[in-house]
Amino acid sequence: MSSVIAFFRDIAIEAGRKLFDNEFDKGFDEATDICMSTLQKNIDDLMSKMKSGNLLSDQEQFLLSRLDELKSETEDRLRGGRGTDNGR
């Protein structure tokens, strides 16, 4: 009888783990989407400014370049790549 109880206990524990893992993955995906869309929005805003004929300041040009690098590196790491370590 105790082996039946242990069996069902193990099933319940595994189901709980799977539920937790699924919720964790869902939260991670949502956080990733928020971060990536924020980066893309800032890139798009600067690109729109350029396309409308306005020149970007040196700071804005640097920011656009860095945002684009950061987005690419983040995408690479999310796909399992190592990204840019910059010697680290």
Beta strands, then each sheet from edge to edge (+ up, - down):
end
